[in-house]
Amino acid sequence: MNPEQEEDELLFQKAEVEWTDIPNSMPNSLDELILPVEYPAVSEAPVVARAASLSLFRAILWCLLFLCVTQFLPLVGVFVYYLLARPDIQQAVTKDPGLLLHDPSILPTLIVTGQLTAVLFAVGLTFWKFGKQWPRLIALRLPKLDHLILVLLGMPALFVVIHSLEAVVRYLPDIEISDSGSLKELMSKLVDSTSSWPWQLAVFAIGICPAIAEEFFCRGVLGRGLVGRYGFLPGILITSLLFGALHVEPHQAVLATFMGVVLHGCYVASRSFLIPVLIHFLNNSLAVLSVSKTGNVPLFTSLEETYERNGYIFLFSATMVLATIGLAFYQSRFQAIPLDGRTYPDSVEIPEKNSDLALFREPIPPGTIVLIVLALSGFSAIWWNL
């Protein structure tokens, strides 16, 4: 067991306590309350429990290692393989390696190899750092039905807001990677190439693998440590910035940072790791299916066309949908209440049985539900041109 596993095993330091029976006067307004059978009455001064901690410097080092293992090594491997397999292009590729990235026969191999490597690295790192406790520590459990419904209702509006941000980030500087083109041009070529892939391969490589790998690494490993060290708000912001930086290309990095805040906020509110995985999967998969020639689902195209016709009115309606859904997530969020008077670190983990923490959540207020219905009605009326 490595030192970080030992630290996670000792997250909560136990104080010397006397056990008493639970009083019968528990709050009746709580929608859900998870209580241990007994709770301790602290006989001494409160003790601050230890937090899972990850410094910013170490987080950056982990990100560099993630990029090296999941991007650089597969790139070198595919480069060497094709260089040996195709001697006819050796001289041209040796002068300009970027030419290899523009070959449509190479991109699928490179992307799938990189994504599979990312999944193995991220999941393996989670197992190594957290040990047998990893499902509880990252809150790997089914989400509540109302949170799941909120996610599904909010996805179209999220697409519109992201599309509007693309109009802003297009003015950011590009990165030249070779004489044959820039990083932005390579990303555009990637999108164009995926349109001709079998849709199952596109969903697997662009939707499923990144949702698993990036959520395990960013929300599971980085997010847990950074939130534990710096608190919820700073930890979420730092994690989201690193999540954006992992996308390297400046335009994608800004959009990914915004997406990271959304993913992590929903993760914290729901205390279910599957919620950010689902949002990530839906966003990537529906985007690639919108341009697919083999399994077209023109959701993105329809929303983009509506945005071009209605502009800021449609963006405003989408923003209202996200705002009301965000309010509902906040009001129905899971909260941890210490039953022993001690201070516990910020975390999304699920308390152990007989723990001194109780999880509870309130139902979504009727007024907020009305606001969501009104916002969705306005958004849908513009989208469907009613």
Buried (B, 14 or more C-beta within 10 A) or exposed (E): EEEBBEBBEEBBEEBEBEEEEEEEEEEEEBEEEBBBEEBBEBEEEEBEBBBBBBEBEBBBEBBEEBBEBBBEBBBEBBBEEBBEEBEEBEEEBEEBBBBBBBBEEBBBBBBBBBBBBBBEBBBEBBEEBBBEBBBBBBBBBEBBEBBBBBBEBBBBBBBBBBBBBEEEBEEEEBEEBBEBBBBBBBBEBBEEBBBEBEBEBBBBBBBBBBBBBBBBBBBBBBBBBBBBBBEBEBBBBBBBBBBBBBBBBBBBBBBBBBBBBBBBBBBBBBBBBBBBBBBBBBBBBBBBBBBBEEEEBBBBEBBBEBBEEBEEEBBBBBBBBBBBBBBBBEBBBBEBBBBBBBEBBBBBBBBEEEBBBBBBBBBBEEEBBEBBEEBBEBBEEBBEEE
